[in-house]
Amino acid sequence: MQSRGNPPRPSTRTRRRAIPALLIATALVLTAVIASPVDAGHRRSTPIRGAGEWIDVRLDIEDPTDGARYVVRGRTGSGKTKIRLQVAGIEGQRGRTFGVHVHVGPCVEGDGAAAGPHFNITGGDVVSPETEIWLGVEIDRRGRGRSRSRVEFEINADIAKSIVIHEQPTAPDGAAGARLACLPLQFG
Ligand SMILES: [Cu+2]
């Protein structure tokens, strides 16, 4: 017999109902916590996207970016721009760094010059990773690389149309050798 002092144990049925309800409540709270700061912080910002295969701007040579794939994700607004770049399919280049920048012109197959100069918020007076968007990637043993840039200015589709990958790492003056491939940037 149960002693009178013990509180009644919840039935198995009640506990079975309580556990899924608790899980759903936890999921809702987590979703709200994760979603709210992003929404609040970027209410007036524009998404930046890009994905697919690089556009080959050097058709005359075979290079490691031929057939490689990329994903670009970012946001621009409130005086800031954040971009992340992931590349894959650059095989046999472990440890090599390719210079990558946002350029002002479009991607045109076989025509690296069409991408124009780097986007530069000072109009070219000061060249640095703070005045331009540099996304150099170091390639790992699986043929992948990733990079990110965060700068204190905004860009849009009129002034920044592409990301160009060059054959060399970026020097302090912004030079990075020949243009190998190009990624179209999309806004919105
Ligand atoms: Cu460049």
Backbone and ligand atoms as CSV (ligand in chain L), in Angstrom:
chain,resi,resn,atom,element,x,y,z
A,1,MET,N,N,0.826,-1.220,0.000
A,1,MET,CA,C,0.000,0.000,0.000
A,1,MET,C,C,0.856,1.264,0.000
A,2,GLN,N,N,0.428,2.307,-0.761
A,2,GLN,CA,C,1.168,3.566,-0.779
A,2,GLN,C,C,0.921,4.321,0.501
A,3,SER,N,N,1.993,4.954,0.983
A,3,SER,CA,C,1.776,5.789,2.158
A,3,SER,C,C,1.113,7.087,1.722
A,4,ARG,N,N,0.449,7.720,2.626
A,4,ARG,CA,C,-0.327,8.931,2.277
A,4,ARG,C,C,0.556,10.113,1.918
A,5,GLY,N,N,1.794,10.116,2.447
A,5,GLY,CA,C,2.673,11.269,2.221
A,5,GLY,C,C,3.181,11.381,0.790
A,6,ASN,N,N,3.236,10.269,0.029
A,6,ASN,CA,C,3.788,10.338,-1.330
A,6,ASN,C,C,2.822,11.016,-2.292
A,7,PRO,N,N,3.351,11.960,-3.128
A,7,PRO,CA,C,2.476,12.552,-4.139
A,7,PRO,C,C,2.117,11.496,-5.179
A,8,PRO,N,N,0.955,11.601,-5.788
A,8,PRO,CA,C,0.571,10.604,-6.794
A,8,PRO,C,C,1.509,10.682,-7.987
A,9,ARG,N,N,1.953,9.533,-8.493
A,9,ARG,CA,C,2.836,9.513,-9.674
A,9,ARG,C,C,1.995,9.782,-10.915
A,10,PRO,N,N,2.530,10.585,-11.867
A,10,PRO,CA,C,1.770,10.781,-13.097
A,10,PRO,C,C,1.643,9.461,-13.840
A,11,SER,N,N,0.510,9.249,-14.460
A,11,SER,CA,C,0.314,8.002,-15.180
A,11,SER,C,C,1.244,7.966,-16.380
A,12,THR,N,N,1.529,6.771,-16.883
A,12,THR,CA,C,2.388,6.618,-18.058
A,12,THR,C,C,1.821,7.412,-19.226
A,13,ARG,N,N,0.484,7.423,-19.326
A,13,ARG,CA,C,-0.166,8.101,-20.439
A,13,ARG,C,C,0.107,9.609,-20.429
A,14,THR,N,N,0.030,10.204,-19.245
A,14,THR,CA,C,0.295,11.635,-19.128
A,14,THR,C,C,1.726,11.948,-19.537
A,15,ARG,N,N,2.673,11.073,-19.085
A,15,ARG,CA,C,4.074,11.334,-19.414
A,15,ARG,C,C,4.312,11.203,-20.910
A,16,ARG,N,N,3.630,10.236,-21.543
A,16,ARG,CA,C,3.792,10.049,-22.991
A,16,ARG,C,C,3.353,11.286,-23.768
A,17,ARG,N,N,2.305,11.926,-23.249
A,17,ARG,CA,C,1.845,13.151,-23.922
A,17,ARG,C,C,2.777,14.316,-23.654
A,18,ALA,N,N,3.305,14.345,-22.427
A,18,ALA,CA,C,4.099,15.506,-22.013
A,18,ALA,C,C,5.414,15.590,-22.778
A,19,ILE,N,N,6.031,14.460,-23.100
A,19,ILE,CA,C,7.360,14.497,-23.733
A,19,ILE,C,C,7.321,15.111,-25.137
A,20,PRO,N,N,6.410,14.654,-26.045
A,20,PRO,CA,C,6.361,15.333,-27.352
A,20,PRO,C,C,6.024,16.814,-27.243
A,21,ALA,N,N,5.124,17.156,-26.313
A,21,ALA,CA,C,4.738,18.560,-26.147
A,21,ALA,C,C,5.949,19.384,-25.730
A,22,LEU,N,N,6.782,18.823,-24.846
A,22,LEU,CA,C,7.989,19.503,-24.371
A,22,LEU,C,C,8.974,19.685,-25.530
A,23,LEU,N,N,9.103,18.644,-26.353
A,23,LEU,CA,C,10.021,18.717,-27.500
A,23,LEU,C,C,9.569,19.794,-28.481
A,24,ILE,N,N,8.269,19.839,-28.745
A,24,ILE,CA,C,7.742,20.842,-29.679
A,24,ILE,C,C,7.974,22.243,-29.122
A,25,ALA,N,N,7.703,22.410,-27.821
A,25,ALA,CA,C,7.892,23.725,-27.192
A,25,ALA,C,C,9.357,24.139,-27.281
A,26,THR,N,N,10.274,23.197,-27.015
A,26,THR,CA,C,11.708,23.505,-27.078
A,26,THR,C,C,12.098,23.912,-28.484
A,27,ALA,N,N,11.573,23.167,-29.492
A,27,ALA,CA,C,11.891,23.474,-30.884
A,27,ALA,C,C,11.402,24.868,-31.260
A,28,LEU,N,N,10.206,25.216,-30.790
A,28,LEU,CA,C,9.643,26.545,-31.099
A,28,LEU,C,C,10.497,27.651,-30.486
A,29,VAL,N,N,10.904,27.437,-29.245
A,29,VAL,CA,C,11.726,28.450,-28.560
A,29,VAL,C,C,13.053,28.607,-29.293
A,30,LEU,N,N,13.694,27.472,-29.658
A,30,LEU,CA,C,14.979,27.529,-30.356
A,30,LEU,C,C,14.844,28.240,-31.698
A,31,THR,N,N,13.769,27.919,-32.425
A,31,THR,CA,C,13.537,28.558,-33.720
A,31,THR,C,C,13.417,30.070,-33.552
A,32,ALA,N,N,12.670,30.477,-32.539
A,32,ALA,CA,C,12.472,31.913,-32.298
A,32,ALA,C,C,13.804,32.576,-31.942
A,33,VAL,N,N,14.586,31.910,-31.095
A,33,VAL,CA,C,15.863,32.489,-30.649
A,33,VAL,C,C,16.819,32.615,-31.832
A,34,ILE,N,N,16.862,31.562,-32.682
A,34,ILE,CA,C,17.786,31.578,-33.819
A,34,ILE,C,C,17.330,32.590,-34.870
A,35,ALA,N,N,16.034,32.630,-35.131
A,35,ALA,CA,C,15.529,33.460,-36.231
A,35,ALA,C,C,15.509,34.953,-35.899
A,36,SER,N,N,15.186,35.301,-34.664
A,36,SER,CA,C,14.905,36.707,-34.390
A,36,SER,C,C,16.092,37.654,-34.551
A,37,PRO,N,N,17.315,37.327,-34.048
A,37,PRO,CA,C,18.383,38.317,-34.205
A,37,PRO,C,C,18.745,38.531,-35.667
A,38,VAL,N,N,18.676,37.467,-36.483
A,38,VAL,CA,C,19.008,37.586,-37.907
A,38,VAL,C,C,18.008,38.500,-38.586
A,39,ASP,N,N,16.718,38.243,-38.341
A,39,ASP,CA,C,15.681,39.064,-38.959
A,39,ASP,C,C,15.810,40.521,-38.522
A,40,ALA,N,N,16.041,40.709,-37.232
A,40,ALA,CA,C,16.110,42.063,-36.709
A,40,ALA,C,C,17.316,42.800,-37.269
A,41,GLY,N,N,18.456,42.085,-37.329
A,41,GLY,CA,C,19.697,42.720,-37.763
A,41,GLY,C,C,19.739,43.017,-39.251
A,42,HIS,N,N,18.970,42.267,-40.033
A,42,HIS,CA,C,19.094,42.403,-41.486
A,42,HIS,C,C,17.798,42.851,-42.133
A,43,ARG,N,N,16.952,43.501,-41.361
A,43,ARG,CA,C,15.643,43.861,-41.896
A,43,ARG,C,C,15.769,44.700,-43.166
A,44,ARG,N,N,16.769,45.577,-43.204
A,44,ARG,CA,C,16.910,46.454,-44.363
A,44,ARG,C,C,18.075,46.024,-45.257
A,45,SER,N,N,18.480,44.757,-45.173
A,45,SER,CA,C,19.599,44.328,-45.998
A,45,SER,C,C,19.118,43.426,-47.129
A,46,THR,N,N,19.938,43.331,-48.155
A,46,THR,CA,C,19.604,42.563,-49.352
A,46,THR,C,C,20.465,41.304,-49.389
A,47,PRO,N,N,19.856,40.154,-49.676
A,47,PRO,CA,C,20.685,38.950,-49.811
A,47,PRO,C,C,21.566,39.020,-51.067
A,48,ILE,N,N,22.730,38.426,-50.951
A,48,ILE,CA,C,23.636,38.261,-52.097
A,48,ILE,C,C,23.771,36.752,-52.309
A,49,ARG,N,N,23.614,36.320,-53.561
A,49,ARG,CA,C,23.652,34.878,-53.823
A,49,ARG,C,C,24.458,34.581,-55.075
A,50,GLY,N,N,24.782,33.325,-55.172
A,50,GLY,CA,C,25.401,32.824,-56.387
A,50,GLY,C,C,25.691,31.362,-56.157
A,51,ALA,N,N,25.494,30.555,-57.181
A,51,ALA,CA,C,25.799,29.128,-57.038
A,51,ALA,C,C,25.876,28.509,-58.420
A,52,GLY,N,N,26.647,27.438,-58.511
A,52,GLY,CA,C,26.712,26.720,-59.782
A,52,GLY,C,C,28.131,26.462,-60.213
A,53,GLU,N,N,28.349,26.535,-61.506
A,53,GLU,CA,C,29.677,26.289,-62.053
A,53,GLU,C,C,30.330,27.628,-62.391
A,54,TRP,N,N,31.642,27.685,-62.217
A,54,TRP,CA,C,32.368,28.888,-62.607
A,54,TRP,C,C,32.219,29.103,-64.105
A,55,ILE,N,N,32.194,30.358,-64.508
A,55,ILE,CA,C,32.256,30.671,-65.938
A,55,ILE,C,C,33.733,30.801,-66.311
A,56,ASP,N,N,34.143,29.994,-67.270
A,56,ASP,CA,C,35.552,29.934,-67.645
A,56,ASP,C,C,35.900,31.165,-68.476
A,57,VAL,N,N,36.819,31.984,-67.966
A,57,VAL,CA,C,37.207,33.166,-68.740
A,57,VAL,C,C,38.530,32.950,-69.466
A,58,ARG,N,N,39.151,31.771,-69.259
A,58,ARG,CA,C,40.379,31.420,-69.981
A,58,ARG,C,C,40.138,30.129,-70.748
A,59,LEU,N,N,39.517,30.249,-71.892
A,59,LEU,CA,C,39.193,29.056,-72.680
A,59,LEU,C,C,40.425,28.483,-73.370
A,60,ASP,N,N,41.492,29.297,-73.474
A,60,ASP,CA,C,42.683,28.846,-74.195
A,60,ASP,C,C,43.549,27.897,-73.374
A,61,ILE,N,N,43.359,27.839,-72.078
A,61,ILE,CA,C,44.171,26.933,-71.258
A,61,ILE,C,C,43.273,26.071,-70.378
A,62,GLU,N,N,43.795,24.891,-70.007
A,62,GLU,CA,C,43.120,24.103,-68.976
A,62,GLU,C,C,43.663,24.569,-67.641
A,63,ASP,N,N,42.792,24.845,-66.704
A,63,ASP,CA,C,43.282,25.237,-65.389
A,63,ASP,C,C,42.428,24.564,-64.328
A,64,PRO,N,N,42.898,24.578,-63.068
A,64,PRO,CA,C,42.218,23.789,-62.018
A,64,PRO,C,C,40.803,24.250,-61.701
A,65,THR,N,N,40.421,25.450,-62.134
A,65,THR,CA,C,39.055,25.906,-61.838
A,65,THR,C,C,38.046,25.396,-62.870
A,66,ASP,N,N,38.540,24.793,-63.956
A,66,ASP,CA,C,37.606,24.281,-64.961
A,66,ASP,C,C,36.705,23.215,-64.331
A,67,GLY,N,N,35.403,23.414,-64.418
A,67,GLY,CA,C,34.446,22.451,-63.867
A,67,GLY,C,C,34.220,22.566,-62.368
A,68,ALA,N,N,34.901,23.520,-61.712
A,68,ALA,CA,C,34.708,23.685,-60.260
A,68,ALA,C,C,33.341,24.314,-59.985
A,69,ARG,N,N,32.890,24.163,-58.757
A,69,ARG,CA,C,31.583,24.696,-58.369
A,69,ARG,C,C,31.746,25.677,-57.194
A,70,TYR,N,N,30.753,26.494,-57.009
A,70,TYR,CA,C,30.866,27.480,-55.941
A,70,TYR,C,C,29.504,27.797,-55.351
A,71,VAL,N,N,29.533,28.297,-54.133
A,71,VAL,CA,C,28.335,28.846,-53.495
A,71,VAL,C,C,28.735,30.170,-52.853
A,72,VAL,N,N,27.970,31.205,-53.134
A,72,VAL,CA,C,28.169,32.511,-52.511
A,72,VAL,C,C,26.924,32.840,-51.709
A,73,ARG,N,N,27.118,33.268,-50.476
A,73,ARG,CA,C,26.003,33.718,-49.652
A,73,ARG,C,C,26.435,34.976,-48.928
A,74,GLY,N,N,25.554,35.939,-48.859
A,74,GLY,CA,C,25.923,37.142,-48.140
A,74,GLY,C,C,24.744,38.070,-47.947
A,75,ARG,N,N,25.027,39.212,-47.349
A,75,ARG,CA,C,24.013,40.237,-47.175
A,75,ARG,C,C,24.685,41.587,-47.277
A,76,THR,N,N,23.935,42.556,-47.790
A,76,THR,CA,C,24.452,43.920,-47.849
A,76,THR,C,C,23.352,44.872,-47.413
A,77,GLY,N,N,23.713,45.838,-46.585
A,77,GLY,CA,C,22.734,46.791,-46.067
A,77,GLY,C,C,23.230,47.408,-44.782
A,78,SER,N,N,22.596,48.517,-44.371
A,78,SER,CA,C,22.973,49.218,-43.134
A,78,SER,C,C,24.468,49.531,-43.102
A,79,GLY,N,N,25.019,49.860,-44.254
A,79,GLY,CA,C,26.421,50.270,-44.305
A,79,GLY,C,C,27.426,49.147,-44.226
A,80,LYS,N,N,26.955,47.902,-44.381
A,80,LYS,CA,C,27.872,46.760,-44.250
A,80,LYS,C,C,27.601,45.730,-45.346
A,81,THR,N,N,28.626,44.949,-45.649
A,81,THR,CA,C,28.448,43.811,-46.539
A,81,THR,C,C,29.200,42.617,-45.967
A,82,LYS,N,N,28.510,41.490,-45.966
A,82,LYS,CA,C,29.145,40.238,-45.533
A,82,LYS,C,C,28.977,39.224,-46.662
A,83,ILE,N,N,30.060,38.570,-47.046
A,83,ILE,CA,C,29.974,37.539,-48.086
A,83,ILE,C,C,30.790,36.328,-47.652
A,84,ARG,N,N,30.222,35.156,-47.907
A,84,ARG,CA,C,30.958,33.901,-47.710
A,84,ARG,C,C,31.055,33.194,-49.055
A,85,LEU,N,N,32.202,32.606,-49.325
A,85,LEU,CA,C,32.413,31.864,-50.569
A,85,LEU,C,C,32.861,30.451,-50.233
A,86,GLN,N,N,32.243,29.483,-50.880
A,86,GLN,CA,C,32.701,28.089,-50.779
A,86,GLN,C,C,32.952,27.599,-52.189
A,87,VAL,N,N,34.093,26.963,-52.390
A,87,VAL,CA,C,34.382,26.370,-53.697
A,87,VAL,C,C,34.620,24.871,-53.517
A,88,ALA,N,N,34.350,24.140,-54.579
A,88,ALA,CA,C,34.576,22.686,-54.562
A,88,ALA,C,C,34.961,22.254,-55.962
A,89,GLY,N,N,35.670,21.144,-56.026
A,89,GLY,CA,C,36.019,20.579,-57.331
A,89,GLY,C,C,37.305,21.148,-57.920
A,90,ILE,N,N,38.144,21.774,-57.087
A,90,ILE,CA,C,39.454,22.238,-57.563
A,90,ILE,C,C,40.468,21.176,-57.120
A,91,GLU,N,N,40.590,20.138,-57.941
A,91,GLU,CA,C,41.332,18.936,-57.521
A,91,GLU,C,C,42.849,19.117,-57.671
A,92,GLY,N,N,43.591,18.392,-56.815
A,92,GLY,CA,C,45.049,18.331,-56.937
A,92,GLY,C,C,45.762,19.641,-56.642
A,93,GLN,N,N,45.151,20.509,-55.863
A,93,GLN,CA,C,45.736,21.827,-55.602
A,93,GLN,C,C,45.867,22.093,-54.109
A,94,ARG,N,N,46.029,21.031,-53.330
A,94,ARG,CA,C,46.082,21.172,-51.874
A,94,ARG,C,C,47.122,22.218,-51.463
A,95,GLY,N,N,46.698,23.155,-50.609
A,95,GLY,CA,C,47.598,24.167,-50.068
A,95,GLY,C,C,47.772,25.385,-50.965
A,96,ARG,N,N,47.230,25.333,-52.179
A,96,ARG,CA,C,47.372,26.492,-53.068
A,96,ARG,C,C,46.307,27.542,-52.745
A,97,THR,N,N,46.708,28.801,-52.758
A,97,THR,CA,C,45.755,29.887,-52.519
A,97,THR,C,C,45.511,30.651,-53.816
A,98,PHE,N,N,44.241,30.828,-54.117
A,98,PHE,CA,C,43.834,31.605,-55.282
A,98,PHE,C,C,43.286,32.948,-54.796
A,99,GLY,N,N,43.724,34.016,-55.436
A,99,GLY,CA,C,43.156,35.330,-55.124
A,99,GLY,C,C,41.753,35.437,-55.705
A,100,VAL,N,N,40.835,35.986,-54.924
A,100,VAL,CA,C,39.437,36.129,-55.365
A,100,VAL,C,C,38.938,37.505,-54.925
A,101,HIS,N,N,38.242,38.200,-55.826
A,101,HIS,CA,C,37.713,39.530,-55.471
A,101,HIS,C,C,36.363,39.765,-56.114
A,102,VAL,N,N,35.610,40.705,-55.543
A,102,VAL,CA,C,34.404,41.203,-56.208
A,102,VAL,C,C,34.844,42.231,-57.256
A,103,HIS,N,N,34.339,42.042,-58.472
A,103,HIS,CA,C,34.659,42.942,-59.592
A,103,HIS,C,C,33.402,43.706,-60.038
A,104,VAL,N,N,33.632,44.768,-60.799
A,104,VAL,CA,C,32.508,45.629,-61.179
A,104,VAL,C,C,31.775,45.152,-62.436
A,105,GLY,N,N,32.465,44.359,-63.284
A,105,GLY,CA,C,31.884,43.979,-64.576
A,105,GLY,C,C,31.281,42.592,-64.555
A,106,PRO,N,N,30.607,42.220,-65.641
A,106,PRO,CA,C,29.937,40.920,-65.707
A,106,PRO,C,C,30.893,39.779,-66.074
A,107,CYS,N,N,30.418,38.557,-65.883
A,107,CYS,CA,C,31.158,37.369,-66.310
A,107,CYS,C,C,30.827,37.088,-67.777
A,108,VAL,N,N,31.864,37.042,-68.597
A,108,VAL,CA,C,31.682,36.705,-70.012
A,108,VAL,C,C,32.644,35.572,-70.343
A,109,GLU,N,N,32.103,34.476,-70.837
A,109,GLU,CA,C,32.935,33.310,-71.126
A,109,GLU,C,C,34.066,33.685,-72.083
A,110,GLY,N,N,35.273,33.267,-71.744
A,110,GLY,CA,C,36.417,33.513,-72.613
A,110,GLY,C,C,36.940,34.939,-72.586
A,111,ASP,N,N,36.386,35.800,-71.705
A,111,ASP,CA,C,36.770,37.212,-71.706
A,111,ASP,C,C,36.927,37.728,-70.272
A,112,GLY,N,N,38.114,37.488,-69.708
A,112,GLY,CA,C,38.375,37.899,-68.326
A,112,GLY,C,C,38.309,39.402,-68.140
A,113,ALA,N,N,38.703,40.153,-69.177
A,113,ALA,CA,C,38.739,41.616,-69.061
A,113,ALA,C,C,37.346,42.205,-68.885
A,114,ALA,N,N,36.310,41.473,-69.341
A,114,ALA,CA,C,34.937,41.987,-69.247
A,114,ALA,C,C,34.524,42.242,-67.799
A,115,ALA,N,N,35.151,41.534,-66.856
A,115,ALA,CA,C,34.789,41.712,-65.444
A,115,ALA,C,C,35.299,43.029,-64.871
A,116,GLY,N,N,36.129,43.755,-65.660
A,116,GLY,CA,C,36.575,45.078,-65.218
A,116,GLY,C,C,37.442,45.026,-63.971
A,117,PRO,N,N,37.654,46.200,-63.360
A,117,PRO,CA,C,38.490,46.240,-62.150
A,117,PRO,C,C,37.757,45.726,-60.903
A,118,HIS,N,N,38.513,45.611,-59.821
A,118,HIS,CA,C,37.904,45.283,-58.528
A,118,HIS,C,C,36.900,46.365,-58.161
A,119,PHE,N,N,35.832,45.986,-57.489
A,119,PHE,CA,C,35.025,47.018,-56.853
A,119,PHE,C,C,35.874,47.629,-55.738
A,120,ASN,N,N,35.913,48.968,-55.691
A,120,ASN,CA,C,36.693,49.654,-54.660
A,120,ASN,C,C,35.895,50.864,-54.185
A,121,ILE,N,N,35.610,50.907,-52.884
A,121,ILE,CA,C,34.730,51.941,-52.336
A,121,ILE,C,C,35.381,53.322,-52.394
A,122,THR,N,N,36.715,53.368,-52.516
A,122,THR,CA,C,37.394,54.667,-52.613
A,122,THR,C,C,37.668,55.038,-54.069
A,123,GLY,N,N,37.112,54.283,-54.997
A,123,GLY,CA,C,37.374,54.563,-56.404
A,123,GLY,C,C,38.792,54.202,-56.813
A,124,GLY,N,N,39.475,53.391,-56.000
A,124,GLY,CA,C,40.823,52.941,-56.344
A,124,GLY,C,C,41.928,53.710,-55.635
A,125,ASP,N,N,41.572,54.728,-54.858
A,125,ASP,CA,C,42.601,55.512,-54.156
A,125,ASP,C,C,43.324,54.674,-53.108
A,126,VAL,N,N,42.556,53.853,-52.378
A,126,VAL,CA,C,43.147,52.985,-51.358
A,126,VAL,C,C,42.772,51.550,-51.707
A,127,VAL,N,N,43.780,50.696,-51.865
A,127,VAL,CA,C,43.525,49.293,-52.199
A,127,VAL,C,C,43.849,48.431,-50.980
A,128,SER,N,N,42.818,47.770,-50.439
A,128,SER,CA,C,43.024,46.924,-49.261
A,128,SER,C,C,41.806,46.027,-49.101
A,129,PRO,N,N,41.898,45.019,-48.204
A,129,PRO,CA,C,40.727,44.164,-47.951
A,129,PRO,C,C,39.592,44.900,-47.235
A,130,GLU,N,N,39.850,46.156,-46.811
A,130,GLU,CA,C,38.785,46.953,-46.189
A,130,GLU,C,C,38.059,47.824,-47.218
A,131,THR,N,N,38.752,48.172,-48.310
A,131,THR,CA,C,38.135,49.044,-49.325
A,131,THR,C,C,37.619,48.241,-50.526
A,132,GLU,N,N,38.023,46.962,-50.585
A,132,GLU,CA,C,37.552,46.057,-51.637
A,132,GLU,C,C,37.072,44.779,-50.951
A,133,ILE,N,N,36.447,43.897,-51.730
A,133,ILE,CA,C,36.012,42.620,-51.142
A,133,ILE,C,C,36.920,41.516,-51.675
A,134,TRP,N,N,37.780,41.026,-50.773
A,134,TRP,CA,C,38.747,39.983,-51.121
A,134,TRP,C,C,38.291,38.668,-50.481
A,135,LEU,N,N,38.288,37.623,-51.299
A,135,LEU,CA,C,37.783,36.318,-50.827
A,135,LEU,C,C,38.729,35.190,-51.224
A,136,GLY,N,N,40.025,35.433,-51.072
A,136,GLY,CA,C,41.008,34.413,-51.448
A,136,GLY,C,C,40.735,33.076,-50.756
A,137,VAL,N,N,40.878,31.982,-51.503
A,137,VAL,CA,C,40.609,30.661,-50.921
A,137,VAL,C,C,41.850,29.783,-50.982
A,138,GLU,N,N,42.107,29.091,-49.863
A,138,GLU,CA,C,43.148,28.064,-49.832
A,138,GLU,C,C,42.466,26.713,-50.022
A,139,ILE,N,N,42.982,25.916,-50.940
A,139,ILE,CA,C,42.335,24.660,-51.313
A,139,ILE,C,C,42.838,23.521,-50.426
A,140,ASP,N,N,41.895,22.721,-49.944
A,140,ASP,CA,C,42.270,21.596,-49.074
A,140,ASP,C,C,42.438,20.305,-49.888
A,141,ARG,N,N,42.702,19.198,-49.198
A,141,ARG,CA,C,43.022,17.961,-49.919
A,141,ARG,C,C,41.811,17.373,-50.637
A,142,ARG,N,N,40.618,17.859,-50.281
A,142,ARG,CA,C,39.414,17.387,-50.978
A,142,ARG,C,C,39.000,18.294,-52.134
A,143,GLY,N,N,39.866,19.254,-52.441
A,143,GLY,CA,C,39.560,20.147,-53.566
A,143,GLY,C,C,38.607,21.263,-53.208
A,144,ARG,N,N,38.490,21.518,-51.896
A,144,ARG,CA,C,37.541,22.543,-51.448
A,144,ARG,C,C,38.255,23.693,-50.766
A,145,GLY,N,N,37.560,24.818,-50.691
A,145,GLY,CA,C,38.084,25.963,-49.960
A,145,GLY,C,C,36.944,26.877,-49.575
A,146,ARG,N,N,37.183,27.701,-48.548
A,146,ARG,CA,C,36.143,28.646,-48.156
A,146,ARG,C,C,36.786,29.921,-47.631
A,147,SER,N,N,36.044,30.998,-47.740
A,147,SER,CA,C,36.548,32.270,-47.236
A,147,SER,C,C,35.364,33.177,-46.926
A,148,ARG,N,N,35.665,34.257,-46.237
A,148,ARG,CA,C,34.615,35.221,-45.936
A,148,ARG,C,C,35.206,36.628,-45.880
A,149,SER,N,N,34.365,37.604,-46.134
A,149,SER,CA,C,34.776,39.001,-46.047
A,149,SER,C,C,33.652,39.784,-45.392
A,150,ARG,N,N,34.058,40.744,-44.590
A,150,ARG,CA,C,33.085,41.642,-43.968
A,150,ARG,C,C,33.646,43.049,-44.093
A,151,VAL,N,N,32.915,43.922,-44.758
A,151,VAL,CA,C,33.417,45.283,-44.989
A,151,VAL,C,C,32.360,46.308,-44.578
A,152,GLU,N,N,32.818,47.533,-44.381
A,152,GLU,CA,C,31.940,48.598,-43.864
A,152,GLU,C,C,31.399,49.468,-45.001
A,153,PHE,N,N,30.905,48.824,-46.037
A,153,PHE,CA,C,30.215,49.554,-47.107
A,153,PHE,C,C,29.229,48.603,-47.762
A,154,GLU,N,N,28.331,49.182,-48.562
A,154,GLU,CA,C,27.326,48.354,-49.248
A,154,GLU,C,C,27.672,48.228,-50.723
A,155,ILE,N,N,27.180,47.151,-51.330
A,155,ILE,CA,C,27.304,46.995,-52.777
A,155,ILE,C,C,25.910,46.678,-53.333
A,156,ASN,N,N,25.768,46.810,-54.645
A,156,ASN,CA,C,24.504,46.435,-55.280
A,156,ASN,C,C,24.777,45.971,-56.707
A,157,ALA,N,N,23.710,45.588,-57.402
A,157,ALA,CA,C,23.854,44.972,-58.728
A,157,ALA,C,C,24.419,45.939,-59.770
A,158,ASP,N,N,24.312,47.259,-59.512
A,158,ASP,CA,C,24.830,48.220,-60.493
A,158,ASP,C,C,26.349,48.374,-60.418
A,159,ILE,N,N,26.906,48.115,-59.242
A,159,ILE,CA,C,28.338,48.405,-59.058
A,159,ILE,C,C,29.184,47.163,-58.809
A,160,ALA,N,N,28.564,46.014,-58.600
A,160,ALA,CA,C,29.320,44.789,-58.303
A,160,ALA,C,C,28.615,43.615,-58.981
A,161,LYS,N,N,29.194,43.119,-60.041
A,161,LYS,CA,C,28.484,42.108,-60.838
A,161,LYS,C,C,29.073,40.715,-60.761
A,162,SER,N,N,30.300,40.604,-60.241
A,162,SER,CA,C,30.951,39.292,-60.349
A,162,SER,C,C,31.986,39.077,-59.259
A,163,ILE,N,N,32.376,37.814,-59.117
A,163,ILE,CA,C,33.536,37.439,-58.303
A,163,ILE,C,C,34.504,36.739,-59.244
A,164,VAL,N,N,35.744,37.210,-59.254
A,164,VAL,CA,C,36.751,36.626,-60.157
A,164,VAL,C,C,37.786,35.863,-59.342
A,165,ILE,N,N,38.138,34.666,-59.826
A,165,ILE,CA,C,39.209,33.887,-59.201
A,165,ILE,C,C,40.451,33.972,-60.086
A,166,HIS,N,N,41.583,34.313,-59.434
A,166,HIS,CA,C,42.854,34.515,-60.143
A,166,HIS,C,C,43.819,33.369,-59.836
A,167,GLU,N,N,44.879,33.321,-60.611
A,167,GLU,CA,C,45.793,32.169,-60.472
A,167,GLU,C,C,46.741,32.276,-59.279
A,168,GLN,N,N,46.896,33.477,-58.724
A,168,GLN,CA,C,47.841,33.662,-57.613
A,168,GLN,C,C,47.137,34.269,-56.398
A,169,PRO,N,N,47.780,34.169,-55.223
A,169,PRO,CA,C,47.239,34.878,-54.054
A,169,PRO,C,C,47.295,36.386,-54.293
A,170,THR,N,N,46.474,37.118,-53.569
A,170,THR,CA,C,46.424,38.568,-53.756
A,170,THR,C,C,47.601,39.248,-53.061
A,171,ALA,N,N,48.330,40.049,-53.825
A,171,ALA,CA,C,49.434,40.837,-53.259
A,171,ALA,C,C,48.851,42.065,-52.559
A,172,PRO,N,N,49.659,42.731,-51.704
A,172,PRO,CA,C,49.135,43.918,-50.996
A,172,PRO,C,C,48.575,44.996,-51.926
A,173,ASP,N,N,49.090,45.061,-53.162
A,173,ASP,CA,C,48.569,46.078,-54.098
A,173,ASP,C,C,47.335,45.592,-54.854
A,174,GLY,N,N,46.834,44.388,-54.528
A,174,GLY,CA,C,45.605,43.888,-55.144
A,174,GLY,C,C,45.825,42.990,-56.352
A,175,ALA,N,N,47.059,42.917,-56.841
A,175,ALA,CA,C,47.326,42.091,-58.024
A,175,ALA,C,C,47.310,40.608,-57.646
A,176,ALA,N,N,46.784,39.770,-58.555
A,176,ALA,CA,C,46.709,38.340,-58.253
A,176,ALA,C,C,46.896,37.479,-59.508
A,177,GLY,N,N,47.504,38.072,-60.523
A,177,GLY,CA,C,47.785,37.287,-61.723
A,177,GLY,C,C,46.577,37.111,-62.623
A,178,ALA,N,N,46.712,36.157,-63.535
A,178,ALA,CA,C,45.701,35.982,-64.580
A,178,ALA,C,C,44.333,35.637,-64.000
A,179,ARG,N,N,43.303,36.035,-64.718
A,179,ARG,CA,C,41.921,35.700,-64.343
A,179,ARG,C,C,41.583,34.331,-64.909
A,180,LEU,N,N,41.107,33.444,-64.056
A,180,LEU,CA,C,40.825,32.088,-64.497
A,180,LEU,C,C,39.333,31.833,-64.712
A,181,ALA,N,N,38.533,32.317,-63.780
A,181,ALA,CA,C,37.101,32.017,-63.846
A,181,ALA,C,C,36.320,33.112,-63.147
A,182,CYS,N,N,35.024,33.127,-63.372
A,182,CYS,CA,C,34.184,34.234,-62.914
A,182,CYS,C,C,32.855,33.675,-62.391
A,183,LEU,N,N,32.340,34.300,-61.351
A,183,LEU,CA,C,31.075,33.898,-60.745
A,183,LEU,C,C,30.105,35.061,-60.804
A,184,PRO,N,N,28.963,34.911,-61.435
A,184,PRO,CA,C,27.991,36.004,-61.433
A,184,PRO,C,C,27.399,36.188,-60.023
A,185,LEU,N,N,27.254,37.445,-59.611
A,185,LEU,CA,C,26.630,37.750,-58.317
A,185,LEU,C,C,25.164,38.112,-58.548
A,186,GLN,N,N,24.313,37.626,-57.670
A,186,GLN,CA,C,22.900,38.008,-57.729
A,186,GLN,C,C,22.501,38.691,-56.428
A,187,PHE,N,N,21.669,39.712,-56.557
A,187,PHE,CA,C,21.194,40.435,-55.386
A,187,PHE,C,C,19.684,40.273,-55.252
A,188,GLY,N,N,19.245,40.096,-54.037
A,188,GLY,CA,C,17.794,40.008,-53.785
A,188,GLY,C,C,17.273,38.594,-53.825
L,1,CU,CU,CU,40.186,40.110,-59.011
